[in-house]
Amino acid sequence: MTDWSHLLTRVDSLIDRLEQFLPAARPNTDWSAPAFYWRNGASGGYLESVNNPHHIALDALQNIDQQKNAVLRNTAQFAAGKPANNVLLTGSRGTGKSTLIKACWYQFKDSVKLIEIDKPDLSSLGELLQQISDRPERFIIYCDDLSFEEGDHHYKALKSALDGSIRAPGENILFYATSNRRHLLPQKMSENLETTQTNGEIRPGDSIEEKISLAERFGLWLSFYPFSQDEYLAAARFWVEDMGGSWDDDMRTAALRWNMSRGSRSGRVAWQFARDTIGAMGL
């Protein structure tokens, strides 16, 4: 009896040591959460709950009314169970691309859940789709700053998921992405040499066709442009007043000086100016 007890003790000790090297079990998903991060773990990918998602009111997004209305309408269609498109927002930095996606989703957060996935994790996109395709909820999969470098093959998983896999895309899933590149992939001058002319018709080479084909899988393309001075000042005024300040000639001059020091005009720069100025006045 004593020998058996000793043996069992050693077995328990061995199991404890082995467990230190085994990957932790994949956590259960809390499907009641409004939003998630997709995480890659040693035992497989899982959805990490985000119970307090970042939110900015739609009214705070200035000078992009056309883009705002298009994304809002598309999201409303999806939330209502109607046909809707995958969305790609491209253009100038700081003009509100990612904020617009989050703000429009927030209007429908009771009927649509948001999943954010980082570009390096796109290789496990198929696993994510398996977990959510048969769920009763509706999901927007969101990837911010989506662009790929030469030799980066993560885009192939996204390309297949958008349109091209033998498995039909789930009716409860849409993809929303932002990028500073219109076609997501770098295009080289040398690739123009592949272009041919047939009976007066210009035909791009295979390299260009391959790179454009990814962006074309997004049904709704929206472009964002640098702010004019008046548009920048309108955004700066909104944020100054929103944070409790008052707008006058001195504030306008300070806003212009701030944007010249940054070498850029955008909603982000206007927001940063207001935070710096109103914060300093509070001291």
NUFI-684395 format. One record per atom (N, C-alpha, C, O): residue in one letter; x, y, z. Coordinates in steps of 0.2 Angstrom, whole numbers, padded with zeros to 4 digits, always signed. Layout:
aXYZ/...
//
This chain:
m+0004-0006+0000/m+0000+0000+0000/m+0004+0006+0000/m+0003+0011-0003/t+0010+0006+0004/t+0014+0012+0004/t+0018+0013-0002/t+0018+0019-0004/d+0019+0008-0006/d+0023+0008-0012/d+0018+0012-0017/d+0020+0016-0021/w+0011+0010-0017/w+0007+0013-0022/w+0006+0020-0020/w+0005+0024-0025/s+0006+0022-0014/s+0005+0029-0012/s+0011+0033-0015/s+0010+0039-0017/h+0017+0030-0014/h+0023+0033-0016/h+0023+0034-0024/h+0025+0040-0026/l+0020+0029-0027/l+0020+0029-0035/l+0015+0035-0037/l+0017+0038-0042/l+0009+0035-0034/l+0004+0040-0036/l+0007+0047-0034/l+0005+0051-0038/t+0011+0048-0029/t+0013+0054-0028/t+0018+0057-0033/t+0018+0062-0035/r+0022+0052-0035/r+0027+0053-0041/r+0024+0055-0047/r+0026+0059-0051/v+0018+0051-0049/v+0014+0052-0055/v+0011+0059-0055/v+0011+0063-0060/d+0008+0061-0049/d+0005+0068-0048/d+0011+0073-0049/d+0009+0078-0052/s+0017+0072-0046/s+0022+0077-0047/s+0024+0078-0055/s+0025+0083-0057/l+0024+0072-0058/l+0026+0072-0065/l+0021+0076-0069/l+0023+0079-0074/i+0015+0075-0068/i+0009+0078-0071/i+0010+0085-0070/i+0009+0089-0075/d+0011+0088-0064/d+0012+0095-0063/d+0017+0098-0067/d+0016+0104-0069/r+0023+0094-0068/r+0028+0097-0071/r+0026+0097-0079/r+0028+0102-0082/l+0023+0092-0081/l+0021+0092-0088/l+0016+0098-0090/l+0017+0101-0095/e+0012+0099-0085/e+0007+0105-0086/e+0010+0111-0087/e+0007+0116-0090/q+0016+0112-0085/q+0019+0119-0085/q+0021+0120-0093/q+0022+0126-0095/f+0022+0115-0096/f+0024+0115-0103/f+0019+0115-0108/f+0020+0116-0114/l+0013+0113-0106/l+0007+0112-0110/l+0004+0119-0111/l+0003+0123-0106/p+0001+0121-0117/p-0003+0127-0118/p-0009+0127-0114/p-0012+0122-0113/a-0011+0133-0112/a-0017+0134-0108/a-0023+0133-0112/a-0023+0134-0118/a-0028+0130-0109/a-0034+0129-0113/a-0037+0136-0116/a-0036+0141-0113/r-0040+0135-0122/r-0043+0141-0125/r-0049+0143-0121/r-0053+0140-0119/p-0049+0150-0119/p-0054+0152-0115/p-0061+0152-0118/p-0061+0152-0125/n-0066+0151-0115/n-0073+0151-0117/n-0075+0158-0120/n-0073+0163-0117/t-0079+0159-0125/t-0081+0165-0128/t-0087+0168-0124/t-0092+0164-0123/d-0087+0174-0122/d-0093+0177-0119/d-0097+0181-0124/d-0095+0186-0126/w-0101+0177-0127/w-0105+0180-0133/w-0109+0186-0132/w-0112+0189-0136/s-0110+0187-0125/s-0114+0193-0124/s-0111+0200-0124/s-0114+0205-0124/a-0104+0199-0125/a-0100+0205-0126/a-0102+0209-0133/a-0103+0205-0137/p-0101+0215-0133/p-0103+0219-0139/p-0097+0219-0144/p-0099+0219-0150/a-0091+0218-0142/a-0086+0218-0147/a-0080+0213-0144/a-0080+0211-0138/f-0076+0211-0149/f-0070+0207-0147/f-0064+0208-0151/f-0064+0212-0156/y-0058+0206-0148/y-0052+0206-0151/y-0051+0198-0153/y-0052+0194-0149/w-0048+0197-0159/w-0046+0190-0161/w-0039+0189-0159/w-0035+0193-0161/r-0038+0184-0154/r-0031+0183-0152/r-0029+0176-0154/r-0033+0171-0154/n-0022+0176-0156/n-0019+0169-0157/n-0016+0166-0151/n-0012+0170-0148/g-0018+0160-0149/g-0015+0157-0143/g-0012+0151-0145/g-0012+0148-0151/a-0008+0148-0140/a-0004+0142-0142/a-0009+0136-0143/a-0007+0131-0147/s-0015+0136-0140/s-0020+0131-0141/s-0025+0133-0146/s-0030+0129-0147/g-0024+0138-0150/g-0029+0140-0155/g-0031+0147-0154/g-0030+0150-0149/g-0034+0150-0159/g-0037+0157-0159/g-0043+0157-0154/g-0047+0152-0154/y-0044+0163-0151/y-0050+0164-0147/y-0052+0171-0147/y-0048+0176-0149/l-0058+0173-0145/l-0061+0179-0145/l-0061+0182-0138/l-0063+0179-0134/e-0057+0188-0138/e-0056+0191-0131/e-0062+0197-0131/e-0062+0201-0135/s-0066+0196-0125/s-0071+0201-0125/s-0069+0208-0124/s-0064+0209-0120/v-0072+0213-0127/v-0071+0220-0126/v-0078+0223-0123/v-0082+0224-0127/n-0079+0224-0117/n-0085+0226-0114/n-0086+0233-0114/n-0092+0236-0113/n-0081+0237-0115/n-0081+0245-0115/n-0078+0247-0121/n-0072+0250-0121/p-0081+0246-0127/p-0077+0248-0133/p-0077+0256-0134/p-0081+0260-0131/h-0072+0258-0138/h-0070+0265-0139/h-0076+0268-0143/h-0078+0265-0148/h-0079+0274-0141/h-0084+0277-0144/h-0083+0284-0145/h-0082+0288-0140/i-0084+0286-0151/i-0085+0294-0153/i-0091+0295-0157/i-0093+0291-0161/a-0095+0300-0155/a-0101+0302-0158/a-0100+0303-0165/a-0095+0306-0167/l-0105+0301-0169/l-0104+0302-0177/l-0104+0310-0178/l-0101+0312-0183/d-0107+0314-0174/d-0107+0321-0175/d-0100+0324-0175/d-0099+0330-0177/a-0096+0321-0171/a-0089+0323-0170/a-0084+0322-0176/a-0079+0325-0177/l-0087+0318-0181/l-0083+0317-0187/l-0085+0322-0192/l-0090+0322-0195/q-0080+0327-0194/q-0081+0333-0198/q-0079+0332-0205/q-0074+0328-0206/n-0083+0335-0210/n-0080+0335-0217/n-0080+0329-0221/n-0077+0328-0226/i-0084+0324-0218/i-0084+0317-0221/i-0091+0315-0222/i-0092+0309-0221/d-0096+0319-0223/d-0103+0317-0223/d-0105+0312-0228/d-0109+0308-0227/q-0102+0313-0234/q-0103+0308-0239/q-0101+0301-0237/q-0105+0296-0238/q-0095+0300-0235/q-0092+0294-0232/q-0096+0291-0226/q-0098+0285-0226/k-0098+0296-0222/k-0102+0294-0216/k-0109+0291-0218/k-0111+0286-0215/n-0112+0294-0222/n-0119+0292-0224/n-0118+0285-0228/n-0123+0281-0227/a-0113+0284-0232/a-0112+0278-0235/a-0111+0272-0230/a-0114+0267-0231/v-0107+0273-0226/v-0105+0267-0221/v-0111+0266-0216/v-0113+0260-0214/l-0114+0272-0214/l-0120+0271-0210/l-0126+0267-0213/l-0129+0263-0210/r-0127+0269-0220/r-0132+0265-0223/r-0130+0258-0224/r-0135+0253-0223/n-0124+0256-0226/n-0122+0249-0227/n-0123+0245-0221/n-0125+0240-0221/t-0121+0248-0215/t-0121+0245-0209/t-0128+0244-0207/t-0130+0239-0204/a-0133+0249-0208/a-0140+0248-0207/a-0143+0242-0211/a-0147+0238-0208/q-0141+0242-0217/q-0143+0236-0221/q-0141+0229-0218/q-0145+0225-0218/f-0135+0229-0216/f-0132+0223-0213/f-0136+0221-0207/f-0138+0215-0205/a-0137+0226-0202/a-0140+0225-0196/a-0147+0223-0197/a-0150+0219-0193/a-0151+0225-0202/a-0158+0223-0204/a-0158+0216-0207/a-0164+0214-0209/g-0152+0213-0209/g-0153+0206-0212/g-0153+0207-0220/g-0155+0202-0223/k-0152+0213-0222/k-0152+0214-0229/k-0145+0213-0233/k-0140+0214-0229/p-0145+0213-0239/p-0138+0212-0243/p-0134+0219-0241/p-0137+0224-0241/a-0128+0218-0240/a-0123+0223-0239/a-0116+0222-0241/a-0115+0216-0242/n-0112+0227-0242/n-0106+0225-0245/n-0100+0226-0240/n-0101+0229-0235/n-0095+0222-0241/n-0088+0223-0238/n-0086+0230-0239/n-0087+0233-0245/v-0083+0234-0234/v-0081+0241-0235/v-0074+0242-0234/v-0070+0239-0230/l-0071+0246-0239/l-0064+0248-0238/l-0063+0255-0238/l-0066+0258-0243/l-0060+0258-0233/l-0059+0265-0233/l-0052+0267-0234/l-0048+0264-0230/t-0050+0271-0239/t-0043+0272-0240/t-0042+0280-0241/t-0047+0284-0242/g-0036+0282-0240/g-0034+0289-0241/g-0030+0292-0235/g-0026+0288-0232/s-0030+0298-0235/s-0026+0302-0230/s-0026+0300-0223/s-0032+0298-0221/r-0021+0300-0220/r-0020+0298-0213/r-0024+0303-0209/r-0024+0309-0210/g-0027+0301-0203/g-0030+0306-0198/g-0036+0309-0200/g-0039+0314-0197/t-0039+0307-0206/t-0046+0310-0208/t-0052+0306-0205/t-0057+0308-0207/g-0051+0301-0201/g-0057+0298-0198/g-0059+0291-0200/g-0065+0289-0199/k-0055+0288-0204/k-0057+0281-0207/k-0059+0276-0202/k-0064+0274-0202/s-0054+0275-0197/s-0055+0270-0192/s-0061+0272-0187/s-0065+0268-0185/t-0061+0278-0185/t-0066+0281-0181/t-0073+0281-0184/t-0077+0279-0180/l-0073+0282-0190/l-0080+0281-0194/l-0083+0274-0193/l-0088+0273-0192/i-0078+0269-0194/i-0081+0262-0194/i-0083+0261-0187/i-0089+0258-0186/k-0080+0263-0182/k-0082+0261-0175/k-0088+0265-0173/k-0092+0263-0169/a-0088+0272-0175/a-0094+0276-0174/a-0100+0273-0177/a-0106+0273-0174/c-0100+0271-0183/c-0106+0268-0187/c-0108+0262-0184/c-0114+0260-0183/w-0103+0257-0182/w-0105+0251-0179/w-0109+0252-0172/w-0113+0249-0171/y-0106+0257-0169/y-0109+0258-0162/y-0116+0260-0162/y-0120+0259-0157/q-0119+0263-0168/q-0126+0264-0168/q-0130+0258-0169/q-0136+0258-0167/f-0127+0252-0170/f-0130+0246-0171/f-0128+0240-0167/f-0128+0234-0168/k-0124+0242-0161/k-0121+0237-0157/k-0125+0233-0154/k-0123+0227-0151/d-0132+0234-0153/d-0136+0229-0150/d-0138+0224-0155/d-0141+0218-0153/s-0137+0224-0162/s-0139+0219-0166/s-0133+0217-0170/s-0133+0212-0174/v-0127+0220-0170/v-0121+0218-0174/v-0115+0219-0169/v-0114+0223-0165/k-0111+0213-0169/k-0105+0213-0165/k-0099+0215-0169/k-0098+0213-0175/l-0094+0218-0166/l-0088+0220-0169/l-0082+0216-0167/l-0081+0215-0161/i-0078+0213-0172/i-0072+0209-0170/i-0066+0212-0174/i-0066+0213-0180/e-0061+0214-0170/e-0055+0218-0173/e-0050+0212-0173/e-0048+0209-0169/i-0047+0212-0179/i-0041+0207-0180/i-0035+0211-0183/i-0036+0215-0187/d-0029+0209-0180/d-0023+0213-0182/d-0021+0209-0189/d-0022+0203-0190/k-0017+0213-0193/k-0015+0210-0199/k-0011+0204-0198/k-0012+0199-0202/p-0006+0203-0194/p-0002+0197-0193/p-0006+0191-0191/p-0004+0185-0193/d-0012+0192-0189/d-0017+0187-0187/d-0021+0184-0192/d-0025+0180-0191/l-0021+0187-0198/l-0025+0186-0204/l-0024+0178-0206/l-0028+0175-0209/s-0018+0176-0204/s-0016+0169-0206/s-0021+0164-0203/s-0022+0158-0205/s-0024+0166-0197/s-0029+0162-0194/s-0036+0164-0195/s-0041+0162-0191/l-0037+0168-0200/l-0044+0170-0202/l-0049+0165-0203/l-0055+0165-0201/g-0047+0159-0206/g-0051+0153-0207/g-0054+0151-0201/g-0060+0149-0200/e-0049+0150-0196/e-0052+0148-0189/e-0057+0152-0186/e-0062+0150-0183/l-0056+0159-0187/l-0061+0164-0184/l-0067+0163-0187/l-0073+0162-0184/l-0067+0162-0194/l-0074+0161-0198/l-0077+0155-0196/l-0083+0155-0195/q-0073+0149-0194/q-0077+0143-0192/q-0080+0144-0185/q-0086+0141-0184/q-0078+0148-0181/q-0081+0149-0174/q-0087+0154-0175/q-0091+0153-0170/i-0088+0158-0180/i-0093+0163-0180/i-0098+0161-0185/i-0104+0164-0185/s-0097+0158-0191/s-0101+0157-0196/s-0108+0154-0195/s-0113+0156-0198/d-0108+0150-0190/d-0115+0146-0188/d-0118+0150-0182/d-0123+0147-0180/r-0115+0155-0180/r-0118+0158-0174/r-0124+0162-0176/r-0125+0164-0182/p-0129+0164-0172/p-0135+0168-0174/p-0134+0175-0174/p-0137+0179-0177/e-0128+0177-0171/e-0127+0184-0171/e-0124+0187-0178/e-0122+0182-0182/r-0124+0193-0179/r-0121+0196-0185/r-0114+0199-0183/r-0114+0202-0177/f-0109+0199-0187/f-0102+0201-0185/f-0099+0205-0191/f-0100+0204-0197/i-0096+0211-0189/i-0092+0215-0193/i-0085+0213-0191/i-0083+0214-0185/i-0081+0210-0196/i-0074+0209-0194/i-0070+0215-0197/i-0070+0217-0203/y-0066+0218-0192/y-0063+0225-0194/y-0055+0224-0193/y-0053+0222-0188/c-0052+0227-0198/c-0045+0227-0198/c-0042+0234-0200/c-0044+0237-0205/d-0039+0237-0195/d-0036+0244-0196/d-0030+0244-0199/d-0025+0240-0198/d-0028+0249-0204/d-0022+0250-0207/d-0020+0244-0211/d-0014+0241-0210/l-0024+0242-0215/l-0023+0236-0219/l-0019+0237-0225/l-0021+0240-0230/s-0013+0235-0225/s-0008+0236-0231/s-0003+0230-0230/s-0001+0228-0225/f+0000+0228-0236/f+0004+0223-0236/f+0011+0225-0240/f+0010+0229-0245/e+0016+0222-0237/e+0023+0224-0241/e+0024+0218-0246/e+0021+0213-0246/e+0029+0219-0250/e+0031+0214-0255/e+0033+0208-0251/e+0037+0208-0246/g+0031+0202-0253/g+0032+0196-0250/g+0028+0194-0244/g+0029+0189-0242/d+0024+0198-0242/d+0019+0197-0237/d+0013+0193-0240/d+0009+0195-0244/h+0012+0187-0237/h+0007+0183-0240/h+0001+0182-0235/h-0004+0178-0237/h+0000+0187-0230/h-0006+0186-0226/h-0012+0188-0230/h-0018+0186-0228/y-0011+0192-0235/y-0017+0195-0239/y-0021+0189-0242/y-0027+0190-0244/k-0017+0183-0244/k-0021+0178-0247/k-0026+0175-0243/k-0031+0173-0246/a-0026+0175-0236/a-0031+0172-0232/a-0037+0177-0232/a-0043+0174-0233/l-0036+0183-0232/l-0041+0188-0233/l-0044+0188-0240/l-0051+0188-0240/k-0040+0187-0245/k-0043+0187-0252/k-0048+0181-0252/k-0053+0181-0255/s-0046+0175-0250/s-0050+0169-0250/s-0056+0170-0246/s-0062+0168-0248/a-0056+0173-0240/a-0062+0174-0236/a-0067+0179-0239/a-0073+0178-0238/l-0064+0184-0242/l-0069+0189-0245/l-0073+0186-0251/l-0079+0187-0251/d-0069+0182-0255/d-0073+0179-0261/d-0068+0175-0265/d-0063+0177-0267/g-0069+0168-0265/g-0064+0164-0268/g-0063+0157-0265/g-0061+0153-0268/s-0066+0157-0259/s-0065+0150-0255/s-0071+0146-0258/s-0076+0148-0260/i-0070+0139-0257/i-0075+0134-0259/i-0081+0135-0254/i-0087+0133-0256/r-0080+0137-0248/r-0085+0138-0243/r-0088+0145-0244/r-0085+0150-0245/a-0095+0145-0245/a-0098+0152-0246/a-0097+0156-0240/a-0097+0154-0234/p-0096+0163-0241/p-0095+0167-0235/p-0102+0168-0231/p-0107+0168-0234/g-0101+0168-0225/g-0107+0168-0220/g-0111+0174-0221/g-0109+0180-0222/e-0118+0173-0221/e-0122+0179-0222/e-0122+0183-0216/e-0125+0189-0216/n-0119+0181-0210/n-0119+0185-0204/n-0112+0188-0203/n-0111+0191-0198/i-0108+0189-0209/i-0102+0192-0208/i-0100+0197-0213/i-0102+0196-0219/l-0098+0203-0211/l-0095+0207-0216/l-0088+0209-0214/l-0086+0209-0208/f-0084+0212-0219/f-0077+0214-0218/f-0077+0222-0219/f-0079+0224-0224/y-0074+0225-0214/y-0073+0232-0214/y-0066+0233-0213/y-0063+0231-0208/a-0062+0237-0217/a-0055+0238-0217/a-0053+0246-0219/a-0057+0249-0222/t-0048+0248-0216/t-0045+0255-0218/t-0038+0254-0220/t-0034+0249-0218/s-0036+0258-0225/s-0029+0258-0227/s-0027+0265-0230/s-0031+0268-0232/n-0021+0266-0230/n-0018+0272-0233/n-0016+0271-0240/n-0015+0275-0244/r-0017+0264-0242/r-0016+0262-0249/r-0022+0260-0252/r-0026+0256-0250/r-0023+0263-0258/r-0030+0262-0262/r-0030+0254-0264/r-0036+0251-0263/h-0025+0251-0266/h-0025+0244-0268/h-0022+0239-0263/h-0021+0233-0264/l-0020+0242-0257/l-0018+0238-0251/l-0011+0235-0252/l-0007+0234-0247/l-0009+0234-0258/l-0002+0231-0260/l+0002+0236-0263/l+0000+0240-0267/p+0009+0236-0262/p+0013+0241-0265/p+0014+0239-0273/p+0014+0234-0275/q+0014+0245-0277/q+0014+0244-0284/q+0021+0247-0286/q+0022+0253-0285/k+0024+0244-0290/k+0031+0246-0293/k+0031+0249-0300/k+0027+0246-0304/m+0035+0254-0301/m+0035+0256-0308/m+0037+0251-0313/m+0034+0251-0319/s+0041+0246-0311/s+0043+0241-0316/s+0037+0237-0318/s+0037+0234-0323/e+0032+0236-0314/e+0026+0232-0316/e+0022+0235-0321/e+0019+0231-0325/n+0023+0241-0323/n+0020+0244-0328/n+0023+0242-0335/n+0019+0242-0340/l+0029+0239-0335/l+0032+0236-0341/l+0028+0230-0343/l+0029+0228-0349/e+0024+0227-0339/e+0020+0221-0341/e+0014+0223-0344/e+0011+0218-0347/t+0012+0229-0344/t+0006+0231-0348/t+0007+0230-0355/t+0012+0232-0358/t+0002+0227-0358/t+0002+0226-0366/t-0004+0230-0369/t-0008+0232-0366/q-0003+0230-0376/q-0008+0234-0380/q-0011+0229-0385/q-0007+0226-0389/t-0017+0228-0385/t-0020+0223-0390/t-0026+0227-0393/t-0031+0229-0390/n-0025+0228-0400/n-0030+0232-0404/n-0032+0238-0401/n-0038+0240-0400/g-0027+0242-0398/g-0028+0248-0395/g-0031+0248-0388/g-0032+0253-0385/e-0032+0242-0385/e-0034+0241-0378/e-0028+0240-0374/e-0024+0236-0375/i-0028+0244-0368/i-0022+0243-0363/i-0024+0237-0358/i-0030+0238-0355/r-0020+0233-0357/r-0021+0227-0353/r-0016+0227-0348/r-0010+0225-0350/p-0017+0228-0341/p-0012+0227-0336/p-0009+0220-0336/p-0012+0215-0338/g-0003+0220-0333/g+0000+0214-0332/g-0002+0210-0327/g-0006+0212-0323/d+0000+0203-0326/d-0002+0199-0321/d-0001+0202-0314/d-0005+0201-0309/s+0005+0205-0313/s+0007+0207-0306/s+0002+0213-0304/s-0001+0212-0298/i+0000+0217-0308/i-0005+0222-0306/i-0012+0220-0305/i-0015+0221-0301/e-0014+0215-0310/e-0020+0212-0309/e-0021+0208-0302/e-0026+0209-0299/e-0016+0205-0300/e-0016+0201-0294/e-0017+0206-0288/e-0020+0205-0283/k-0013+0212-0288/k-0013+0217-0283/k-0020+0220-0282/k-0023+0222-0277/i-0023+0222-0288/i-0029+0225-0288/i-0035+0220-0286/i-0040+0223-0283/s-0034+0214-0287/s-0040+0209-0286/s-0042+0209-0279/s-0048+0207-0277/l-0037+0210-0274/l-0039+0210-0267/l-0044+0216-0265/l-0049+0215-0262/a-0042+0222-0267/a-0046+0228-0266/a-0053+0227-0269/a-0058+0230-0266/e-0053+0224-0275/e-0059+0224-0279/e-0064+0219-0275/e-0070+0219-0277/r-0062+0215-0270/r-0067+0211-0267/r-0071+0215-0262/r-0075+0212-0259/f-0069+0221-0260/f-0073+0225-0256/f-0078+0229-0261/f-0076+0232-0265/g-0084+0228-0259/g-0089+0231-0264/g-0090+0238-0263/g-0092+0241-0268/l-0089+0241-0257/l-0090+0248-0256/l-0083+0251-0254/l-0080+0250-0249/w-0080+0255-0259/w-0074+0259-0258/w-0076+0266-0257/w-0080+0269-0260/l-0072+0269-0252/l-0073+0276-0250/l-0067+0279-0249/l-0062+0276-0246/s-0066+0285-0252/s-0059+0288-0252/s-0059+0294-0247/s-0065+0298-0247/f-0054+0296-0244/f-0053+0301-0239/f-0048+0306-0241/f-0042+0303-0243/y-0049+0312-0241/y-0044+0317-0244/y-0041+0322-0238/y-0045+0323-0233/p-0036+0325-0239/p-0033+0330-0234/p-0038+0335-0233/p-0041+0337-0238/f-0038+0338-0227/f-0043+0344-0226/f-0040+0350-0229/f-0034+0351-0229/s-0045+0354-0231/s-0043+0361-0233/s-0042+0365-0226/s-0043+0362-0221/q-0039+0371-0227/q-0039+0375-0221/q-0045+0376-0217/q-0046+0376-0211/d-0050+0378-0221/d-0057+0379-0218/d-0060+0373-0215/d-0063+0373-0209/e-0059+0367-0218/e-0061+0361-0215/e-0057+0359-0209/e-0060+0357-0204/y-0051+0360-0209/y-0047+0359-0203/y-0049+0364-0197/y-0050+0362-0191/l-0050+0370-0198/l-0053+0375-0193/l-0059+0373-0191/l-0061+0374-0185/a-0064+0371-0195/a-0070+0369-0193/a-0070+0363-0188/a-0073+0363-0183/a-0065+0358-0189/a-0064+0352-0185/a-0061+0355-0178/a-0063+0352-0173/a-0056+0359-0179/a-0053+0362-0172/a-0058+0365-0168/a-0058+0365-0162/r-0063+0369-0171/r-0068+0373-0167/r-0073+0368-0164/r-0074+0369-0158/f-0075+0363-0168/f-0079+0358-0165/f-0076+0355-0158/f-0079+0355-0153/w-0070+0353-0159/w-0067+0350-0153/w-0065+0355-0147/w-0066+0353-0141/v-0063+0361-0149/v-0062+0366-0144/v-0069+0367-0140/v-0069+0367-0134/e-0074+0368-0143/e-0080+0369-0140/e-0083+0363-0136/e-0086+0363-0131/d-0082+0357-0139/d-0084+0351-0136/d-0080+0350-0130/d-0083+0347-0125/m-0074+0352-0129/m-0070+0351-0123/m-0071+0357-0118/m-0068+0357-0113/g-0076+0361-0120/g-0078+0367-0115/g-0074+0373-0116/g-0075+0378-0112/g-0071+0374-0122/g-0067+0380-0123/g-0072+0385-0127/g-0077+0383-0129/s-0069+0391-0129/s-0073+0396-0133/s-0068+0397-0139/s-0062+0397-0139/w-0071+0398-0145/w-0068+0399-0151/w-0068+0407-0153/w-0073+0410-0153/d-0062+0410-0153/d-0061+0417-0155/d-0055+0417-0160/d-0052+0412-0162/d-0053+0424-0161/d-0048+0425-0166/d-0041+0422-0163/d-0037+0419-0167/d-0040+0423-0157/d-0034+0420-0154/d-0033+0412-0155/d-0028+0410-0156/m-0039+0409-0153/m-0039+0402-0154/m-0038+0400-0161/m-0035+0395-0162/r-0041+0403-0166/r-0040+0402-0173/r-0033+0402-0175/r-0030+0398-0178/t-0030+0408-0172/t-0022+0409-0174/t-0018+0403-0171/t-0014+0400-0174/a-0020+0401-0165/a-0016+0395-0161/a-0017+0389-0165/a-0013+0385-0166/a-0023+0388-0168/a-0025+0382-0172/a-0021+0381-0178/a-0018+0376-0180/l-0020+0387-0181/l-0016+0387-0188/l-0009+0386-0186/l-0005+0383-0190/r-0007+0389-0181/r+0000+0388-0179/r+0002+0381-0177/r+0007+0378-0179/w-0003+0378-0174/w-0002+0371-0172/w-0002+0366-0178/w+0002+0362-0179/n-0006+0368-0183/n-0006+0364-0189/n+0000+0365-0193/n+0003+0360-0197/m+0003+0371-0193/m+0009+0372-0197/m+0015+0368-0194/m+0020+0366-0197/s+0015+0368-0187/s+0020+0364-0184/s+0020+0357-0185/s+0025+0353-0185/r+0014+0354-0186/r+0013+0347-0188/r+0014+0346-0195/r+0015+0340-0197/g+0013+0351-0200/g+0014+0349-0207/g+0008+0345-0210/g+0009+0342-0214/s+0002+0346-0206/s-0003+0342-0209/s-0010+0345-0206/s-0010+0348-0201/r-0015+0344-0210/r-0022+0346-0208/r-0026+0340-0208/r-0027+0337-0214/s-0029+0338-0203/s-0034+0333-0202/s-0038+0333-0196/s-0037+0337-0192/g-0043+0329-0196/g-0047+0329-0190/g-0043+0327-0183/g-0044+0329-0178/r-0038+0322-0185/r-0034+0320-0179/r-0030+0326-0176/r-0029+0327-0170/v-0027+0330-0181/v-0023+0335-0179/v-0027+0340-0175/v-0025+0343-0170/a-0033+0342-0178/a-0038+0346-0174/a-0039+0344-0167/a-0039+0348-0163/w-0041+0337-0166/w-0042+0335-0160/w-0036+0335-0155/w-0037+0337-0149/q-0030+0334-0158/q-0024+0335-0153/q-0023+0342-0151/q-0021+0343-0146/f-0024+0347-0156/f-0024+0354-0154/f-0028+0355-0148/f-0026+0359-0144/a-0035+0353-0149/a-0040+0355-0144/a-0038+0352-0137/a-0038+0355-0132/r-0035+0346-0137/r-0033+0342-0131/r-0027+0346-0128/r-0027+0347-0121/d-0023+0348-0132/d-0017+0352-0129/d-0019+0358-0126/d-0017+0360-0121/t-0023+0362-0130/t-0025+0369-0128/t-0029+0369-0122/t-0028+0373-0118/i-0035+0365-0123/i-0040+0366-0117/i-0037+0363-0111/i-0038+0365-0105/g-0032+0357-0112/g-0029+0355-0106/g-0024+0360-0102/g-0024+0360-0096/a-0021+0363-0106/a-0016+0368-0103/a-0020+0374-0100/a-0018+0377-0095/m-0026+0376-0103/m-0030+0381-0100/m-0033+0379-0093/m-0034+0383-0089/g-0034+0372-0093/g-0037+0370-0086/g-0032+0370-0081/g-0033+0370-0075/l-0025+0370-0082/l-0020+0371-0077/l-0020+0378-0075/l-0016+0380-0070/
//
